Amino acid sequence: MWTNKDAQPGPPASPALNPPGSPARTTGYLGPGLQIKGEITGNEDLRLDSKFEGTISLGGFRLTVGPTSRVDGEITAREVVVAGEVKGNINARDRLEIKKGSSVSGDLTTARIVIEEGAYFSGAVEIDRSNTQIGTDLDTLLGNAK
């Protein structure tokens, strides 16, 4: 018989990410033991901690480039958070964040950008507010996309 003791512990669901009444968002994960060449496309958030060469296209979703990740190629997503290394252009329709200790070499296009002190960046930045609805929360944007 199954009991609560059999349940695997995991991170609690964040109410800010999945408020009551909203569809649950899943996050795909590619771990540090992988080396991938090719193309990633998808309709969910993705955390990448592996080495990747090619193009990543997540449309209206978030890509997190973890601290152990190295990406060599083009990235297109709604939101991109870089904690590792990226060599290539990034198009983050809504928001781009480059964390302390990370490295980005390439041209950036986004509506909002954060580059933390201690991050390395080489390239050009284009601020494009035409695709962003400032002041609109994520769930409203995703709800309108249906």
Secondary structure, 3 states (H helix, E strand, C coil): CCCHHHCCCCCCCCCCCCCCCCCCCCEEEECCCCEEEEEEECCCEEEECCEEEEEEECCCCEEEECCCCEEECCEEEEEEEECCEEECCEEEEEEEEECCCCEEECCEEEEEEEECCCCEEECCEEECCCCCCCCCCHHHHHHHCC
